[in-house]
Amino acid sequence: MDRRIRYTKKIIKETFLNLLEEKELNKITVSEICRISDINRATFYRYYLDVFDLFDKIQDEFVESLKESIKNNSDKSSVSTYTKGLLETLVKEKKLTKIIFSINNNTGSFLNEILEITYNNCYVRWKSDFPKLDDEDISYASVFIFNGALGIINYWVKNDFDKSVDYICNLIEKLSYDGIKKFIYRGN
């Protein structure tokens, strides 16, 4: 991609994300983005249909970077190391992470595609490690674990990444393997 095109798209995205920190998505206009970015509307429309298309493209790029972080760690042996790349990417893009989680009403629904990839990787591993588990048991267990992990990640983002990546990775792993009882009574 041409350097000028990359620069123009970068300016549009940065302006848009700055506006999203101040206002709701449906309150932002193309005119406002163009005025602040110092570009004309034709330039904006060359790359995006409207502000919603811009948001979708930003979110899609973000999801792709998260997928890449998972791929880079898919051969790791523990939940903690497997999760680390994903969480590091979320931290690296704090501003964008907070905006996307906020727009998705803190459901993390944009992560469903990521969770599906993770599920498939875990399924293969669990099937190999625990051949007596049937498909339905693996499905129920993974839904439980992944929704719990998603809840932890949502809470972490909502609390402005108040714990380290390692802490969150270890917490997800400990709760995934040991369950809540061992976690709650760990001090006794």
N, C-alpha and C positions, 0 to 999 in steps of 0.2 A: 504494500500500500504506500502510496506517495506520502512523503513527509508532511506536506501541507494538509493533506486530508486527515492524517493522524492528528496533527496539531488542532485542526478545526474541530474534529470530533471530541478531542480531549477537552477543549475549552467549553464546548456545548455540554458535555457530561459534568464537568466540574461546576459550571454555573447551575445546572439542573440540580445536582446533589446539594449545593449550598442552599438553593431555594427550598428543597425538600426538608432541610433542617428547620426551616422557618414556617413552612406552610404545608397544607395537605396537597396531595398529588392533583386532585381535581380542581384546585384553585390556581394552579400554575398555568400560564399561557405561553404559547410559542412566541408571541410578541415580547413578552417579558424576558424570556431566555435570550432572544435575539438582541434586545436592547442592552442587556447586561453583558452579553458575550461580544457585543460589537460586530455582529454579523447580520446579513440580511435574511429575510424569511426564505428566499429561494435557496440559499445555502442550507438552511435547516432542513427544508423539504427535500433537498437532494439526498439526504441520508435517513430521514425519519418521516413517518406519516403524521405524527402528532406527539404530544407529551407522553401518552400511554405507550406508544410504540417505542419511544426513547427509553422509557422505564423498562419495558419488556426486554429490549436489547441489552440494557445494562445488567438486568437480572440474569438473562441467559448467559452472558459472558462470565458473570460471577459463578453461576452454577457450573460452567465448564471448567473454571479454575479449581473449584472444589472437587470436581470429578478427577481432575488431573492429580490433585493432592492425594486422593484415595488410591488412584492407580499406582502412584509412586510408593505407597505403603501397603499395598494389597498382599505382599508376600510376608509381612511381619507376623510374628507369632502371637502377640497378645492384643487384646482389645485396646489397651492403652497406647501401644505404638501405632496401631492401625488408625486410631482416632486422632493422634497427634497432628498429622499433616492437615487434616480437615480443620482442626481448631486453630492451628497456626495461621492458616489462610484467613479464617474469620477475624483473628486478631490483627493480621497485617492490613486488612481492609475494614478496620473498626467502624469508620464513618458509614461506609456502604452497608456493612452488616447490620448496624443499628437501624438504618433507614429501611432496608429490605424487611427486617423482622417487624418493624413498626407498621409498615404498609400491609404486611401479611397478618396483621393483628396478633403478632407474637405466636402464631401457630407454627411457624417454620414450614409451612406447606410447600414452599419452594424447595425444601430439602427432600421431599418425597422421592424425587428421582435419584438423589444421592443414597437415600435409605434403601431403595430397590437394588442398587448396585451392591451396597454393603450386604444386604440380605442374601443376594446370590452368592457372593464370596463366602459368607458365613455358612450358608446351606451346604456348599461343597465341602467345606472344612468339617462341619459337624457331622455330615453324612459319613465322612471318612473316619473321624475320630470316634464317633458313637453310632456304629452300624445298626444297633438295635432300635434307635429312635426312628419312628415313622415320620413321613412327610408332614402329617398334621401336627404332631408334637413340635417339630422343628418350626413350623409356621407360627404356632401359638407362642412359643418361647421367643422367637425373634420379634414378633409384634410387640410383646411385652418389653423386651430389652430395648428395642429401637425407639419406642414411644417414651420410655423412661429416659433414655439418653437425650432424646429431643427435648423433653421437659427440662432436663438439667441445662442443656445448652441455651434454651430460651431464657431460663432464669439467670444464667450467667451473663448473657448479653444484656438483659434488662437491668442487671446490677452493674453495668459498665465494666464487664470483664474483671470483676473484683478479685478473682482468684487466678493463679497461674495456670497456664495450659497443662503443665504436668499434674497439678492438683486435680483439675477437671478430668483429665484422662484417667488418672488413677481412681478417682471416685466412680466414674462410669464403669471401669473394669471391676472394681471391688463390688459394686452393687449388682453388676451383671452376673458375676460368678458366685458371690457369697449371699446375695439377697439382702434385704433390709434388716433382718433380725441381727445378723452378725455386725452390721454397720452400727446399728443403734446401741447394741450392748458391747461395743468394742472396748469401752473403758472399764468394764467390770471384770 
